[in-house]
Amino acid sequence: MTDHSVNGGTKKGDGASTAQTPSGLSLTERVEAVLLSAERSLGDSRLAEAVSEPGEKVKVDEVKQAIEELNGQYEKTGRIFRIIRIASGWRVMTTPAAAPVLQRLLVQRQQSRLTPATLETLSIIAYRQPVMRAEIEAIRGVACGDVLRGLLERRLVRIAGRAEELGRPMLYGTTREFLKVFGLAGIDDLPEVEGLPRESSHRIAATSNKAADADDASESSEDSPEQAMPEDAESQSKATDQADVTEPA
């Protein structure tokens, strides 16, 4: 995608966006490269910092001008993507015209990855949340570290807080993405399953309530692909997740 974008004429234009730097890349090319490589949306200041060369300080207004030029080139050459602002950040996104194709791809990907072990673990979490990893493993009879890690990465499961028990183990719960994937309006829509009552297994420690609320706020931003949790918070969450779910399944 990057090669097509460069060939599409990102060197064209005038002003600061085409000024050459030690890397030999214009500002539009640097902005394009950074946004195509970024896993999450980037705010004005962070994007300006990322595209600045040694000894150079790119201004936010220059970044915005470069984005306008890139979008102009994308539209002129009939590209299916644009650089758009979602909440407080910028990211390369496909246009609405591509939605039907991408939706089919997403459904296929989700269905292909939900193995029986994954569905079993997800069911336990959904019905017993918030639930500790130890209880999940006790019910299944096997370690579930890899399965939990996969569910966290897919955002079907989140860390809901910590239990009021010795060692304050982490508690797991489902996300809004889980509801979307399975077409549920809420957890109350889950069907009754014999032997698996729908009830919470543990109380969340009071000191972790704020963290759980923050997770809920983060999930609400998932309604838009770009409104994700800040990268610093994400790094901290990932580090915590890895520390908690490293045991092989």
VEXROKE-664750 format. One record per residue: residue in three letters; x, y, z of N, C-alpha, C in turn. Coordinates in steps of 0.2 Angstrom, whole numbers, plus 5000, padded with zeros to 4 digits. Layout:
("Ala",(X,Y,Z),(X,Y,Z),(X,Y,Z))
...
//
This chain:
("Met",(5004,4994,5000),(5000,5000,5000),(5004,5006,5000))
("Thr",(5010,5006,5004),(5014,5012,5004),(5017,5013,4997))
("Asp",(5019,5008,4993),(5022,5009,4987),(5018,5013,4982))
("His",(5011,5010,4982),(5006,5013,4978),(5005,5021,4980))
("Ser",(5005,5022,4986),(5004,5029,4988),(5009,5033,4986))
("Val",(5016,5031,4987),(5021,5035,4985),(5021,5036,4977))
("Asn",(5020,5031,4973),(5019,5032,4966),(5013,5036,4964))
("Gly",(5008,5037,4969),(5003,5041,4967),(5004,5048,4967))
("Gly",(5010,5050,4969),(5012,5057,4969),(5013,5061,4975))
("Thr",(5015,5057,4981),(5015,5061,4987),(5021,5066,4987))
("Lys",(5025,5066,4982),(5030,5071,4981),(5028,5077,4978))
("Lys",(5022,5077,4975),(5019,5083,4972),(5017,5088,4977))
("Gly",(5016,5094,4975),(5013,5099,4980),(5018,5104,4981))
("Asp",(5017,5109,4986),(5022,5114,4987),(5022,5115,4995))
("Gly",(5027,5119,4997),(5027,5121,5004),(5031,5116,5008))
("Ala",(5030,5116,5014),(5035,5112,5019),(5034,5105,5018))
("Ser",(5028,5103,5015),(5027,5096,5014),(5031,5092,5009))
("Thr",(5035,5096,5005),(5039,5093,5000),(5046,5095,5001))
("Ala",(5048,5098,5006),(5055,5100,5008),(5059,5094,5010))
("Gln",(5065,5093,5006),(5069,5087,5007),(5073,5087,5014))
("Thr",(5074,5082,5017),(5077,5081,5023),(5083,5076,5023))
("Pro",(5087,5075,5028),(5092,5070,5028),(5090,5063,5026))
("Ser",(5084,5061,5027),(5081,5054,5025),(5080,5054,5017))
("Gly",(5079,5060,5014),(5077,5061,5007),(5070,5060,5006))
("Leu",(5066,5060,5011),(5059,5059,5011),(5055,5066,5012))
("Ser",(5050,5068,5008),(5046,5074,5009),(5042,5073,5016))
("Leu",(5039,5078,5018),(5035,5078,5024),(5029,5073,5022))
("Thr",(5026,5074,5017),(5020,5070,5015),(5022,5063,5015))
("Glu",(5028,5061,5012),(5030,5054,5012),(5031,5051,5019))
("Arg",(5034,5055,5024),(5035,5053,5031),(5028,5052,5034))
("Val",(5024,5057,5033),(5017,5057,5037),(5014,5050,5034))
("Glu",(5014,5049,5028),(5011,5043,5025),(5014,5037,5028))
("Ala",(5020,5036,5028),(5024,5030,5031),(5022,5029,5038))
("Val",(5022,5034,5042),(5021,5034,5049),(5014,5031,5050))
("Leu",(5009,5034,5047),(5002,5032,5048),(5000,5025,5045))
("Leu",(5003,5023,5040),(5002,5017,5037),(5005,5011,5042))
("Ser",(5010,5013,5046),(5014,5008,5050),(5011,5008,5057))
("Ala",(5007,5014,5059),(5005,5014,5066),(4999,5009,5067))
("Glu",(4999,5006,5073),(4994,5001,5075),(4988,5005,5077))
("Arg",(4989,5011,5080),(4983,5015,5082),(4983,5022,5080))
("Ser",(4978,5026,5081),(4978,5033,5078),(4983,5037,5082))
("Leu",(4986,5042,5079),(4991,5046,5082),(4988,5054,5082))
("Gly",(4989,5057,5088),(4987,5064,5089),(4991,5068,5085))
("Asp",(4989,5075,5085),(4993,5080,5081),(5000,5080,5083))
("Ser",(5001,5081,5090),(5008,5082,5093),(5012,5076,5092))
("Arg",(5010,5070,5093),(5014,5064,5092),(5016,5063,5085))
("Leu",(5011,5064,5081),(5012,5063,5073),(5018,5068,5071))
("Ala",(5017,5074,5073),(5022,5079,5071),(5029,5077,5074))
("Glu",(5029,5075,5080),(5036,5072,5083),(5038,5066,5079))
("Ala",(5034,5062,5077),(5036,5056,5074),(5039,5057,5067))
("Val",(5037,5062,5063),(5039,5064,5057),(5045,5069,5056))
("Ser",(5047,5071,5062),(5052,5076,5062),(5059,5073,5062))
("Glu",(5063,5076,5057),(5070,5073,5056),(5074,5076,5062))
("Pro",(5080,5073,5063),(5085,5076,5067),(5087,5083,5066))
("Gly",(5086,5088,5071),(5087,5095,5070),(5081,5098,5067))
("Glu",(5076,5095,5066),(5070,5098,5063),(5064,5097,5068))
("Lys",(5060,5102,5068),(5054,5102,5072),(5048,5103,5068))
("Val",(5044,5098,5066),(5038,5099,5061),(5033,5102,5065))
("Lys",(5029,5107,5063),(5023,5110,5066),(5017,5106,5065))
("Val",(5012,5107,5069),(5006,5103,5068),(5002,5105,5062))
("Asp",(5003,5112,5061),(5000,5115,5055),(5003,5112,5048))
("Glu",(5009,5110,5048),(5012,5107,5043),(5010,5100,5042))
("Val",(5009,5097,5047),(5006,5090,5047),(4999,5090,5044))
("Lys",(4995,5094,5046),(4988,5095,5043),(4988,5096,5036))
("Gln",(4993,5101,5034),(4993,5102,5027),(4996,5096,5023))
("Ala",(5000,5092,5025),(5003,5086,5022),(4997,5081,5021))
("Ile",(4993,5081,5027),(4987,5076,5026),(4982,5078,5021))
("Glu",(4981,5085,5021),(4976,5087,5015),(4979,5085,5008))
("Glu",(4986,5086,5007),(4989,5085,5001),(4988,5077,4999))
("Leu",(4989,5073,5004),(4989,5066,5003),(4982,5064,5002))
("Asn",(4977,5066,5005),(4970,5065,5004),(4968,5067,4997))
("Gly",(4971,5073,4995),(4969,5075,4988),(4972,5070,4983))
("Gln",(4978,5068,4984),(4981,5063,4979),(4977,5056,4979))
("Tyr",(4975,5054,4985),(4971,5048,4986),(4964,5049,4982))
("Glu",(4961,5054,4983),(4955,5055,4979),(4956,5056,4972))
("Lys",(4961,5059,4970),(4962,5060,4963),(4964,5054,4959))
("Thr",(4967,5049,4963),(4969,5043,4960),(4965,5037,4961))
("Gly",(4959,5039,4964),(4954,5034,4965),(4955,5029,4971))
("Arg",(4959,5031,4976),(4961,5026,4981),(4955,5024,4985))
("Ile",(4955,5019,4989),(4949,5016,4993),(4950,5018,5000))
("Phe",(4956,5022,5002),(4957,5024,5008),(4958,5031,5009))
("Arg",(4958,5034,5015),(4959,5041,5016),(4962,5042,5023))
("Ile",(4965,5047,5025),(4968,5049,5031),(4962,5053,5035))
("Ile",(4959,5050,5040),(4954,5054,5043),(4955,5054,5051))
("Arg",(4952,5059,5054),(4953,5060,5061),(4947,5057,5065))
("Ile",(4949,5053,5069),(4944,5049,5074),(4946,5051,5081))
("Ala",(4941,5055,5084),(4942,5057,5091),(4948,5062,5090))
("Ser",(4953,5061,5094),(4959,5065,5094),(4965,5063,5090))
("Gly",(4964,5058,5086),(4970,5056,5082),(4969,5055,5074))
("Trp",(4974,5053,5071),(4974,5052,5064),(4975,5045,5062))
("Arg",(4972,5042,5057),(4974,5035,5055),(4971,5034,5048))
("Val",(4975,5030,5044),(4972,5028,5037),(4967,5023,5038))
("Met",(4961,5025,5035),(4955,5021,5035),(4952,5020,5028))
("Thr",(4949,5014,5027),(4946,5013,5021),(4939,5017,5020))
("Thr",(4937,5018,5014),(4931,5022,5013),(4925,5018,5015))
("Pro",(4919,5020,5016),(4913,5016,5017),(4911,5011,5011))
("Ala",(4914,5013,5005),(4912,5009,5000),(4915,5002,5001))
("Ala",(4920,5001,5005),(4924,4995,5006),(4921,4991,5011))
("Ala",(4916,4993,5015),(4913,4990,5021),(4910,4983,5020))
("Pro",(4906,4982,5014),(4904,4975,5013),(4909,4970,5012))
("Val",(4914,4971,5009),(4920,4967,5008),(4923,4965,5014))
("Leu",(4925,4971,5018),(4929,4970,5024),(4925,4966,5030))
("Gln",(4918,4967,5029),(4914,4964,5034),(4914,4957,5033))
("Arg",(4913,4954,5027),(4914,4947,5026),(4920,4944,5028))
("Leu",(4926,4948,5027),(4932,4946,5029),(4933,4945,5036))
("Leu",(4930,4950,5040),(4930,4950,5047),(4926,4944,5050))
("Val",(4921,4943,5047),(4916,4937,5050),(4920,4931,5049))
("Gln",(4923,4930,5043),(4927,4924,5041),(4933,4923,5046))
("Arg",(4936,4928,5048),(4942,4928,5052),(4940,4926,5059))
("Gln",(4934,4929,5061),(4932,4928,5068),(4930,4921,5069))
("Gln",(4926,4918,5064),(4924,4911,5065),(4929,4906,5064))
("Ser",(4934,4908,5060),(4940,4903,5059),(4944,4902,5065))
("Arg",(4944,4907,5069),(4949,4907,5075),(4945,4905,5082))
("Leu",(4939,4905,5082),(4935,4902,5088),(4935,4895,5088))
("Thr",(4941,4892,5091),(4941,4885,5092),(4937,4883,5098))
("Pro",(4935,4876,5098),(4931,4874,5104),(4934,4876,5110))
("Ala",(4941,4875,5111),(4944,4877,5118),(4943,4885,5119))
("Thr",(4943,4889,5114),(4942,4896,5115),(4935,4897,5116))
("Leu",(4930,4894,5113),(4923,4895,5115),(4921,4893,5122))
("Glu",(4924,4887,5124),(4923,4885,5130),(4925,4890,5136))
("Thr",(4931,4892,5135),(4934,4897,5140),(4930,4903,5140))
("Leu",(4928,4906,5134),(4924,4912,5133),(4917,4911,5136))
("Ser",(4914,4905,5136),(4908,4904,5139),(4908,4904,5146))
("Ile",(4914,4901,5149),(4914,4901,5156),(4915,4908,5159))
("Ile",(4919,4912,5155),(4920,4919,5157),(4913,4923,5157))
("Ala",(4910,4922,5151),(4903,4926,5150),(4898,4924,5156))
("Tyr",(4898,4918,5158),(4893,4916,5163),(4895,4917,5170))
("Arg",(4901,4917,5171),(4904,4918,5178),(4907,4924,5180))
("Gln",(4908,4929,5175),(4911,4935,5176),(4909,4939,5182))
("Pro",(4913,4943,5185),(4921,4942,5184),(4923,4936,5187))
("Val",(4928,4933,5184),(4930,4926,5186),(4938,4926,5185))
("Met",(4941,4922,5190),(4948,4921,5190),(4950,4916,5185))
("Arg",(4957,4917,5183),(4959,4912,5179),(4960,4905,5182))
("Ala",(4961,4905,5188),(4961,4898,5192),(4955,4894,5192))
("Glu",(4949,4898,5192),(4943,4895,5192),(4941,4892,5185))
("Ile",(4943,4896,5180),(4942,4894,5173),(4946,4888,5172))
("Glu",(4952,4887,5174),(4956,4881,5173),(4953,4875,5177))
("Ala",(4950,4877,5183),(4947,4871,5187),(4941,4869,5184))
("Ile",(4937,4873,5180),(4931,4870,5177),(4933,4866,5171))
("Arg",(4938,4869,5167),(4940,4866,5161),(4944,4860,5162))
("Gly",(4948,4860,5167),(4953,4854,5169),(4959,4855,5165))
("Val",(4961,4861,5162),(4967,4862,5159),(4969,4869,5159))
("Ala",(4976,4870,5158),(4978,4877,5158),(4975,4881,5153))
("Cys",(4974,4887,5154),(4971,4891,5148),(4975,4898,5147))
("Gly",(4981,4898,5148),(4985,4904,5147),(4985,4906,5140))
("Asp",(4986,4902,5135),(4987,4904,5128),(4980,4906,5126))
("Val",(4975,4902,5128),(4968,4904,5126),(4966,4911,5128))
("Leu",(4967,4912,5135),(4966,4919,5138),(4969,4924,5134))
("Arg",(4976,4923,5132),(4980,4928,5129),(4976,4930,5122))
("Gly",(4974,4925,5119),(4971,4926,5112),(4965,4929,5113))
("Leu",(4961,4928,5118),(4954,4932,5119),(4956,4939,5121))
("Leu",(4961,4940,5124),(4963,4947,5126),(4965,4951,5120))
("Glu",(4969,4948,5116),(4971,4951,5110),(4965,4952,5105))
("Arg",(4960,4948,5105),(4955,4949,5100),(4949,4954,5104))
("Arg",(4951,4956,5110),(4946,4961,5113),(4939,4958,5115))
("Leu",(4939,4951,5115),(4933,4948,5117),(4933,4947,5125))
("Val",(4938,4948,5128),(4939,4947,5135),(4943,4953,5138))
("Arg",(4942,4956,5144),(4946,4961,5147),(4947,4959,5154))
("Ile",(4952,4963,5157),(4954,4962,5164),(4949,4967,5167))
("Ala",(4944,4964,5171),(4939,4967,5175),(4941,4970,5181))
("Gly",(4946,4968,5184),(4949,4970,5191),(4953,4965,5194))
("Arg",(4953,4966,5201),(4956,4961,5205),(4952,4958,5210))
("Ala",(4953,4952,5212),(4948,4949,5217),(4950,4951,5224))
("Glu",(4946,4951,5229),(4947,4952,5236),(4950,4946,5239))
("Glu",(4955,4943,5236),(4958,4937,5239),(4965,4938,5240))
("Leu",(4969,4933,5243),(4976,4933,5244),(4979,4933,5237))
("Gly",(4984,4938,5237),(4987,4939,5230),(4984,4944,5225))
("Arg",(4977,4945,5227),(4973,4949,5223),(4974,4947,5215))
("Pro",(4972,4941,5214),(4972,4939,5207),(4968,4943,5202))
("Met",(4969,4943,5196),(4965,4946,5191),(4959,4943,5190))
("Leu",(4954,4947,5188),(4947,4944,5186),(4946,4946,5179))
("Tyr",(4943,4942,5175),(4941,4942,5168),(4934,4943,5167))
("Gly",(4932,4947,5162),(4925,4948,5160),(4925,4949,5152))
("Thr",(4919,4949,5150),(4918,4950,5142),(4918,4958,5141))
("Thr",(4918,4959,5134),(4919,4966,5132),(4913,4968,5127))
("Arg",(4912,4974,5125),(4907,4976,5120),(4908,4972,5114))
("Glu",(4914,4971,5112),(4916,4967,5106),(4913,4960,5106))
("Phe",(4913,4957,5112),(4910,4951,5113),(4903,4951,5111))
("Leu",(4899,4956,5114),(4892,4957,5112),(4891,4958,5105))
("Lys",(4895,4962,5101),(4894,4963,5094),(4895,4956,5090))
("Val",(4901,4953,5092),(4902,4947,5088),(4896,4942,5089))
("Phe",(4894,4941,5095),(4888,4936,5096),(4881,4939,5095))
("Gly",(4881,4945,5093),(4874,4948,5092),(4870,4949,5098))
("Leu",(4873,4950,5104),(4869,4951,5110),(4868,4958,5112))
("Ala",(4863,4960,5115),(4862,4967,5117),(4865,4968,5124))
("Gly",(4865,4962,5128),(4869,4962,5134),(4870,4955,5137))
("Ile",(4873,4955,5142),(4875,4948,5145),(4868,4945,5147))
("Asp",(4863,4948,5149),(4857,4945,5151),(4853,4941,5145))
("Asp",(4856,4943,5139),(4853,4939,5133),(4856,4932,5132))
("Leu",(4861,4930,5136),(4864,4924,5135),(4859,4918,5137))
("Pro",(4859,4913,5133),(4854,4908,5135),(4856,4904,5141))
("Glu",(4851,4901,5144),(4852,4897,5150),(4856,4891,5148))
("Val",(4861,4889,5152),(4865,4883,5151),(4865,4879,5157))
("Glu",(4863,4872,5157),(4863,4868,5163),(4870,4867,5166))
("Gly",(4871,4868,5172),(4877,4867,5175),(4882,4873,5175))
("Leu",(4879,4878,5172),(4884,4884,5171),(4879,4890,5173))
("Pro",(4878,4891,5179),(4873,4897,5181),(4877,4903,5179))
("Arg",(4872,4908,5178),(4875,4915,5176),(4875,4919,5182))
("Glu",(4881,4919,5185),(4882,4923,5191),(4889,4924,5192))
("Ser",(4891,4930,5196),(4897,4932,5197),(4901,4927,5202))
("Ser",(4907,4926,5200),(4911,4921,5205),(4914,4925,5210))
("His",(4916,4931,5209),(4920,4935,5214),(4918,4942,5214))
("Arg",(4920,4946,5220),(4919,4953,5220),(4925,4956,5218))
("Ile",(4925,4962,5214),(4931,4965,5212),(4933,4970,5218))
("Ala",(4939,4970,5219),(4942,4974,5225),(4941,4981,5224))
("Ala",(4939,4985,5229),(4937,4992,5229),(4942,4996,5225))
("Thr",(4949,4994,5227),(4954,4999,5224),(4954,4998,5216))
("Ser",(4951,4993,5214),(4952,4992,5206),(4946,4994,5203))
("Asn",(4941,4996,5206),(4935,4999,5203),(4936,5004,5198))
("Lys",(4941,5009,5199),(4942,5014,5195),(4946,5011,5188))
("Ala",(4950,5006,5189),(4953,5003,5183),(4948,5000,5179))
("Ala",(4943,4996,5182),(4938,4993,5178),(4933,4998,5175))
("Asp",(4932,5004,5178),(4928,5009,5175),(4932,5012,5169))
("Ala",(4939,5012,5169),(4943,5015,5164),(4942,5010,5158))
("Asp",(4942,5003,5160),(4942,4998,5154),(4935,4999,5151))
("Asp",(4930,5000,5155),(4923,5001,5152),(4923,5007,5147))
("Ala",(4926,5013,5149),(4927,5019,5145),(4931,5017,5139))
("Ser",(4936,5013,5139),(4940,5011,5133),(4936,5007,5129))
("Glu",(4932,5002,5131),(4928,4998,5127),(4923,5002,5123))
("Ser",(4920,5007,5126),(4915,5011,5123),(4918,5015,5117))
("Ser",(4924,5016,5117),(4928,5019,5111),(4929,5014,5106))
("Glu",(4928,5008,5107),(4929,5003,5102),(4923,5003,5097))
("Asp",(4918,5006,5098),(4913,5007,5093),(4915,5010,5087))
("Ser",(4920,5014,5087),(4924,5017,5082),(4931,5013,5082))
("Pro",(4933,5011,5076),(4940,5007,5076),(4946,5011,5079))
("Glu",(4945,5018,5078),(4951,5022,5080),(4951,5024,5087))
("Gln",(4945,5024,5090),(4945,5027,5097),(4947,5022,5102))
("Ala",(4953,5021,5102),(4956,5016,5106),(4959,5019,5112))
("Met",(4961,5015,5117),(4964,5017,5123),(4971,5020,5122))
("Pro",(4973,5025,5126),(4980,5028,5124),(4985,5023,5124))
("Glu",(4990,5024,5121),(4995,5019,5120),(4999,5018,5126))
("Asp",(5000,5023,5131),(5003,5022,5137),(4999,5017,5141))
("Ala",(4992,5018,5141),(4988,5013,5145),(4988,5007,5142))
("Glu",(4988,5006,5136),(4988,5000,5132),(4995,4996,5134))
("Ser",(5000,4999,5134),(5006,4996,5135),(5006,4993,5142))
("Gln",(5004,4997,5147),(5003,4995,5154),(4999,4989,5154))
("Ser",(4993,4989,5151),(4988,4983,5151),(4991,4977,5148))
("Lys",(4995,4978,5142),(4998,4972,5139),(5003,4969,5143))
("Ala",(5007,4973,5147),(5012,4971,5151),(5009,4967,5157))
("Thr",(5003,4969,5160),(5000,4966,5165),(4997,4959,5162))
("Asp",(4994,4960,5156),(4991,4954,5153),(4996,4948,5152))
("Gln",(5002,4950,5150),(5007,4945,5148),(5010,4942,5155))
("Ala",(5010,4946,5160),(5012,4943,5166),(5007,4938,5169))
("Asp",(5001,4939,5167),(4996,4935,5170),(4994,4929,5166))
("Val",(4995,4929,5160),(4993,4924,5155),(4999,4921,5151))
("Thr",(5004,4919,5154),(5010,4917,5151),(5010,4909,5151))
("Glu",(5006,4906,5155),(5006,4899,5156),(5003,4895,5150))
("Pro",(5007,4891,5146),(5004,4887,5140),(4998,4884,5142))
("Ala",(4993,4884,5137),(4987,4880,5137),(4988,4873,5137))
//
